[in-house]
Amino acid sequence: MHGTTRDSFSSMKDRGGTALFRSLYSAFVSDTGRTGLGLYVHIPFCRVKCPYCSFVVYAKRDHLRHDYVTALIQEMTLRAAHAREDHLGLERIDGRLPLRTLYLGGGTPSLLPPQALERILAAAHQLFTVSPDCEITVETEPGTTDADSFAALVGMGVNRVTIGAQSFDPAHLARLGRVHSPEDARAAVAAARSAGVGSLDLDLMFGLPEQTLASWQDDLAHALALEPDHLSLYNLTVEPETVFAQREKRGQLALPEEELQAAMMRAAIQTTEAGGLEHYEISNFARPGHRSRHNSGYWAGTAYLGVGVGAHGFAPRGGRHGFGVRSWNIKGPGPYIASLARGELPVDEAEELDRDASMLEALYLGLRQRGGLDLRSYGRRFGVDLVVSASSALESLASQALISIEMPHLKLTEDGVIIADYVISRLAGYLDTTGGLDTVKS
C-alpha cells in the first residue's frame, strides 16, 4: 500500500455510473469486513536504529515508555469510541467494535516490560469485542526475550510472534547494524517453542551489501532448520533519509546486482516450497494454517485502526468519494504524548481515495497475493473488465510467461513474481488513470 497512475473514467461517470460503482464497492467492503477489525499498535522503541530502517522508531527514549503506553491506551479509547461503523463497514457488538486481529509492531515491542504489554492487551479486550480466535501478534527481536518473557506473552493470550532474525551470518548482521547474534535468534526460537507460542514467524532479509547467492542459501537453510511456521523474506530496499541512502549516494554501499537479487528471490521460492511452506504473498511463506491473518487483512483492503506514533489506519468506506480514507499519526513521541494528554487524536494527515486510486491499489494488492486478483470481484467493484481493457498487455505478459489467467483469477507466475513491479505497472498503465488522492493536513 505503500505512485501510481490514475484514471477518470469520465464517460462512465457521465452516464451516472459513479453511484453504482460506490454501491458495488460498499457491498464488497461490507462482505470482507464482517469478521471484524484489525488493530495495529506501534511501539517505536529500539535498542539502536538500524542504518537501513525508515520506520518511525527511536533509540534512547526509555524514559518515555510509561507515558507512551498511557497515551497509546488513551488513543485506543478515543478511536474505539469515535470510529464510524459506516466508514469501517462493521457493526458494533454490545456497543464495541469487533476485533479480528491485534498486532503489536515496531520498533521492538519486546523491549517493553511484560506489565506494559499486559496493560495494552487488557485495554484492547476492554474496549473491543475480541473474537475467541483473534490472532494476537507481537514482534520481537533476538536478545530482548527469554523463556520467561515468551511465557508471559502466551499467558496474556499472544498466539503469534515474529522474530526479527534478518540473517544468520554475523558479518551481515554487523553490516545491517543489528546488535544480536545468530545464537540469539536460535535461542529466541527455542524459548518461544518451549513457552507454547502457537505460531512462529521468522523475518529474513536478502539483497544485502556484499551478500552472495551462497550466503543467502545458507541463511535460508539455517532458518528452515528451525522449523518456523512462517517466513517473511524481504528484499532490502534503500529508503530515502536513511544511513544506507547516504552511503549509497557516496558510493559506499555495495549491493548485489539486480540479476543476483532475482536469483536470490528465486532461491527463496524454491527452497521454502521444498521445505513445506506455501508461498502465499510475494514476501510471505507459511505452513498450512499459519498465514498472517492481520497482514492478509491489509492485502484484502479491509478495515483497520492504527494507534501509536506514525501508525496508519484505513476506513474502506469513508471519504468524499466513498472509496476509503487512509490516515496516519504524527511521528514524534513527545508531540504524540502531548496531543493525547489534551484529549486530541494525534492525526497528521489523511488521504481520501477516489475510485481510480482504489482500482490501482486493488490491482497491486491482488497481484501481490499468489492466489491472484479475482477478476470478477474486481469487475463488480469498479465496472471494468480488465481482460478486455488490458488485453494487449495481458497477451504480451502471458507470452513471456509472467502471468497466467485461471478464471476468475489473474496471477503472477514465478517469473512474474521476480519482476512484479514491472508487471503490475504494465497493467496499471491500461487503466488510463488521471487522478486519485486528496491529501488533507490535520
C-alpha positions in Angstrom: 0.0 0.0 0.0 2.9 2.0 0.3 2.8 6.2 -7.0 0.8 5.1 -9.3 -1.1 6.4 -12.3 -4.8 7.4 -12.2 -8.0 7.1 -14.3 -11.0 9.5 -14.6 -13.4 7.1 -16.5 -15.3 10.3 -17.4 -17.6 8.7 -19.9 -18.8 6.2 -17.3 -19.3 8.9 -14.8 -21.3 10.9 -17.4 -23.7 8.0 -17.7 -24.3 8.1 -14.0 -22.1 5.2 -13.2 -20.4 6.7 -10.1 -23.3 5.9 -7.7 -23.5 2.4 -9.0 -19.7 1.9 -8.5 -19.9 3.2 -5.0 -22.8 0.8 -4.2 -20.9 -2.2 -5.5 -17.8 -1.2 -3.7 -19.7 -0.7 -0.4 -21.2 -4.1 -0.8 -17.8 -5.7 -1.3 -16.3 -3.9 1.7 -19.3 -5.0 3.9 -18.7 -8.6 2.9 -14.9 -8.5 3.5 -15.3 -6.7 6.8 -17.9 -8.9 8.5 -15.4 -10.9 10.5 -14.0 -7.8 12.3 -11.4 -5.1 12.5 -7.6 -5.2 12.5 -5.8 -3.2 15.2 -2.2 -2.2 14.8 -0.3 -0.9 17.8 3.0 0.8 17.1 5.8 0.5 19.7 8.6 2.8 18.5 11.4 1.9 20.9 14.6 0.2 19.7 18.0 -0.5 21.2 19.6 1.1 18.1 18.2 2.4 14.8 19.4 0.2 12.0 21.1 2.0 9.0 18.5 0.7 6.6 15.5 1.5 8.7 12.9 4.1 7.6 10.3 3.2 10.1 9.1 5.5 12.9 11.4 4.2 15.6 13.6 5.8 18.3 16.6 4.7 20.3 17.5 6.0 23.8 13.9 7.1 24.6 13.4 4.7 27.5 12.2 7.5 29.8 9.1 7.9 27.6 7.9 4.3 27.8 5.4 4.6 30.6 3.9 7.9 29.3 3.8 6.5 25.8 1.9 3.4 26.9 -0.6 5.6 28.7 -1.0 7.7 25.6 -1.5 4.5 23.4 -4.3 3.4 25.7 -5.9 6.9 25.5 -5.7 6.9 21.7 -7.2 3.4 21.6 -10.0 4.6 23.8 -10.8 7.6 21.6 -10.6 5.6 18.4 -12.8 2.8 19.7 -15.4 5.4 20.8 -15.4 7.6 17.7 -14.7 5.3 14.8 -17.7 5.4 12.4 -19.2 2.0 11.7 -20.5 3.1 8.3 -16.9 4.0 7.2 -15.4 0.8 8.6 -18.2 -1.4 7.1 -18.7 -3.0 10.6 -21.4 -3.1 13.3 -20.7 -2.9 17.0 -21.4 -5.8 19.2 -22.7 -4.8 22.6 -21.5 -1.3 21.9 -18.0 -2.3 20.9 -16.3 -2.8 17.6 -15.4 -6.4 16.8 -11.7 -7.2 16.7 -10.4 -9.8 14.3 -6.6 -9.3 14.7 -4.3 -7.4 17.0 -0.7 -6.7 16.0 1.9 -5.1 18.2 4.8 -4.0 15.9 7.6 -1.5 15.9 10.2 -0.8 16.7 10.7 -3.6 19.3 7.6 -4.3 21.3 9.6 -6.9 23.3 11.6 -4.1 24.8 8.6 -3.1 26.9 8.3 -4.9 30.2 5.5 -7.6 30.4 3.4 -5.4 32.6 3.3 -2.7 30.0 2.3 -5.1 27.2 -0.3 -6.5 29.6 -1.8 -3.0 30.0 -2.1 -2.6 26.2 -3.7 -6.0 25.7 -6.1 -5.6 28.6 -7.2 -2.3 27.2 -7.9 -3.8 23.8 -10.0 -6.5 25.5 -11.9 -3.9 27.4 -12.5 -1.5 24.5 -13.3 -4.0 21.7 -15.2 -7.3 21.3 -12.3 -9.6 20.8 -13.2 -12.8 18.9 -12.3 -16.1 20.6 -9.9 -16.9 17.7 -8.4 -13.4 17.5 -4.9 -13.5 16.1 -2.7 -11.6 18.6 0.9 -11.0 17.3 3.9 -9.4 18.9 7.1 -8.6 17.1 10.3 -9.5 19.0 14.0 -9.0 18.5 16.6 -11.7 19.4 18.3 -10.8 22.6 15.3 -9.0 24.1 13.4 -12.1 25.0 13.8 -15.3 27.1 11.7 -18.2 28.1 10.0 -16.2 30.9 9.1 -13.3 28.6 7.6 -15.6 26.0 5.7 -17.5 28.7 4.3 -14.1 29.9 3.2 -13.3 26.3 1.4 -16.6 26.0 -0.2 -16.1 29.4 -1.6 -12.8 28.0 -3.2 -14.5 25.1 -0.5 -13.8 22.5 -0.7 -16.7 19.9 1.8 -15.5 17.3 5.3 -14.0 17.5 7.6 -12.6 14.8 11.3 -12.9 15.5 13.5 -10.5 13.5 16.4 -12.7 12.8 17.3 -10.9 9.5 20.4 -13.1 8.9 22.3 -15.9 10.4 25.6 -14.6 9.1 27.5 -12.4 11.8 29.1 -10.3 9.1 25.7 -9.5 7.5 24.2 -8.7 10.9 27.0 -6.3 11.6 26.5 -4.6 8.2 22.8 -4.2 9.0 23.6 -2.6 12.3 21.9 -5.5 14.2 23.0 -5.9 17.8 22.1 -9.6 18.2 23.9 -12.7 17.1 22.8 -15.8 15.2 22.8 -17.7 18.5 20.4 -15.1 20.0 18.0 -15.8 17.2 18.2 -19.6 17.7 17.8 -19.2 21.4 14.7 -17.0 20.9 13.1 -19.6 18.7 13.8 -22.3 21.3 12.4 -20.2 24.1 9.2 -19.3 22.1 8.6 -23.0 21.3 9.1 -24.1 24.9 6.7 -21.4 26.0 4.0 -22.8 23.7 3.7 -20.0 21.2 1.2 -21.1 18.7 2.6 -19.6 15.5 6.2 -18.6 15.0 7.3 -16.3 12.2 10.9 -15.5 11.2 12.0 -12.4 9.3 15.0 -12.6 7.0 16.4 -10.0 4.5 18.2 -10.5 1.2 19.9 -8.3 -1.3 22.3 -7.2 1.4 25.6 -5.4 1.0 28.3 -7.9 -0.2 25.8 -10.8 0.0 26.3 -13.8 -2.3 23.8 -16.3 -3.5 25.5 -19.0 -1.5 25.4 -17.0 1.7 21.6 -16.3 1.2 21.0 -20.0 0.6 22.9 -20.6 3.9 20.5 -18.2 5.6 17.5 -20.0 4.2 18.9 -23.4 5.3 19.5 -22.1 8.9 16.0 -20.6 9.0 14.3 -23.8 7.8 16.3 -25.9 10.2 14.4 -24.1 13.0 11.1 -25.3 11.5 9.3 -21.9 11.6 5.5 -21.8 10.9 6.0 -18.7 8.7 8.8 -16.9 6.9 8.8 -13.3 5.9 11.6 -12.7 3.3 12.2 -9.1 2.4 14.4 -7.7 -0.4 16.4 -4.8 1.1 15.4 -1.5 -0.4 17.4 1.7 0.2 14.9 4.1 1.6 15.4 7.9 1.5 16.8 9.7 4.6 18.4 6.5 5.9 22.1 5.9 6.7 22.2 3.4 3.8 20.8 6.1 1.4 23.7 8.4 2.5 26.2 5.6 1.9 24.7 4.8 -1.5 25.0 8.4 -2.5 28.7 8.4 -1.6 29.2 5.2 -3.5 29.9 3.3 -0.3 27.1 0.7 -0.5 28.0 -2.4 -2.5 24.6 -4.0 -3.1 24.1 -7.1 -5.3 23.2 -6.5 -9.0 19.6 -6.9 -10.0 20.2 -10.3 -11.6 21.7 -11.6 -8.5 18.8 -10.3 -6.4 16.4 -12.0 -8.8 18.3 -15.3 -8.3 18.0 -14.8 -4.5 14.3 -14.4 -4.8 14.0 -17.5 -7.0 16.1 -19.5 -4.5 13.8 -18.3 -1.7 10.7 -19.5 -3.6 12.1 -22.9 -4.5 13.8 -23.6 -1.1 10.8 -22.7 1.0 8.5 -24.7 -1.2 10.8 -27.7 -0.8 10.7 -27.0 3.0 6.9 -27.4 3.1 5.9 -23.7 3.2 3.3 -22.2 0.9 4.2 -19.0 -1.0 1.0 -17.0 -0.5 2.2 -13.4 -0.9 5.3 -12.1 -2.6 7.3 -11.8 0.6 5.5 -14.3 2.8 5.6 -18.1 3.1 3.5 -20.2 5.6 2.8 -23.7 6.7 -0.9 -24.7 6.4 -3.0 -22.7 8.9 -0.2 -20.2 9.7 -0.7 -17.4 7.2 -0.7 -13.9 8.8 -4.4 -13.0 9.1 -3.5 -9.5 10.2 -1.4 -8.8 7.1 -3.9 -10.6 4.9 -6.4 -8.0 6.0 -4.2 -5.2 4.6 -3.9 -7.0 1.3 -7.7 -7.6 1.1 -8.4 -3.9 1.8 -10.4 -4.5 5.0 -10.7 -2.0 7.8 -8.0 -1.5 10.4 -7.2 1.1 13.1 -3.6 2.2 13.8 -2.5 3.6 17.2 0.9 5.0 18.1 3.4 7.4 16.5 3.3 7.2 12.7 0.7 4.5 12.8 -1.7 4.2 9.8 -5.4 3.3 9.7 -7.8 2.6 6.9 -11.6 3.1 6.7 -12.6 1.5 3.4 -16.0 3.2 3.0 -15.1 6.7 4.2 -14.2 9.9 2.4 -16.0 12.2 0.0 -15.7 9.6 -2.8 -16.8 6.6 -0.7 -13.8 4.6 -1.6 -11.9 4.9 1.7 -9.7 7.1 3.9 -6.2 6.3 5.0 -4.9 8.4 7.8 -1.6 8.4 9.8 -0.4 9.8 13.0 2.2 12.4 13.9 5.7 10.9 14.2 7.3 12.5 17.3 6.7 10.6 20.6 6.8 13.9 22.6 4.1 15.6 20.5 2.1 12.4 20.3 2.0 12.1 24.1 1.2 15.8 24.5 -1.7 15.6 21.9 -3.4 12.7 23.8 -2.8 14.4 27.2 -5.0 17.2 25.7 -7.6 14.6 24.7 -6.9 15.1 21.0 -6.4 12.4 18.3 -2.8 12.7 17.1 -3.7 12.6 13.3 -1.1 14.1 11.0 -2.7 13.7 7.5 -5.3 11.7 5.7 -5.8 10.5 2.1 -9.2 10.3 0.6 -9.1 7.6 -2.1 -11.4 8.0 -5.2 -12.4 5.2 -7.5 -9.3 5.5 -9.6 -6.9 5.2 -6.7 -8.8 2.4 -5.2 -8.7 0.5 -8.6 -4.9 0.8 -8.7 -4.5 -0.3 -5.1 -6.7 -3.3 -5.5 -4.7 -4.3 -8.6 -1.4 -4.0 -6.8 -2.6 -5.8 -3.7 -4.4 -8.5 -5.5 -1.4 -9.4 -7.7 1.0 -9.5 -4.8 -1.0 -12.4 -3.4 -0.1 -15.7 -5.1 -3.8 -16.6 -5.2 -4.1 -13.7 -7.6 -6.6 -10.9 -8.4 -10.2 -12.0 -8.6 -11.2 -10.5 -11.9 -15.0 -11.0 -11.3 -14.8 -9.3 -8.0 -12.7 -6.5 -9.4 -15.2 -6.0 -12.3 -18.1 -5.8 -9.9 -16.4 -3.3 -7.7 -15.2 -1.0 -10.5 -17.3 -1.7 -13.5 -14.3 -2.6 -15.6 -13.4 -5.8 -17.5 -9.6 -5.9 -17.1 -9.3 -8.8 -19.5 -10.8 -6.5 -22.2 -9.3 -3.2 -21.3 -5.8 -4.6 -20.8 -6.0 -7.3 -23.4 -2.8 -6.4 -25.3 -0.8 -6.1 -22.2 -2.2 -9.4 -20.8 -1.4 -11.2 -24.1 2.2 -9.8 -24.1 2.8 -10.7 -20.4 1.3 -14.2 -20.9 3.5 -14.8 -23.9 6.5 -14.0 -21.7 5.2 -16.5 -19.0 4.9 -13.6 -16.5 1.2 -14.1 -15.8 -1.5 -16.7 -16.0 -5.3 -16.4 -16.1 -7.0 -19.2 -14.3 -10.5 -17.8 -14.2 -11.6 -16.0 -12.3 -8.0 -15.2 -11.1 -5.2 -13.3 -12.7 -1.9 -14.5 -11.2 1.8 -13.8 -11.4 3.9 -16.8 -12.4 7.2 -17.4 -10.6 9.0 -15.4 -13.2 6.3 -12.7 -12.8 6.9 -12.5 -9.1 10.6 -11.8 -9.7 9.7 -8.6 -11.6 6.3 -7.9 -10.0 6.6 -4.2 -10.1 7.2 -4.2 -13.8 4.2 -6.5 -14.5 1.9 -4.5 -12.3 3.0 -1.2 -13.8 2.3 -2.5 -17.3 -1.2 -3.5 -16.3 -1.8 -0.3 -14.4 -1.0 1.7 -17.5 -4.0 0.3 -19.2 -6.3 1.7 -16.5 -5.6 5.1 -18.0 -6.0 6.8 -14.7 -5.7 10.5 -14.1 -6.3 11.4 -10.5 -6.8 9.8 -7.2 -5.8 11.2 -3.8 -6.9 14.2 -1.8 -4.4 14.8 1.0 -5.7 16.7 4.0 -3.4 18.2 6.6 -4.9 17.8 10.1 
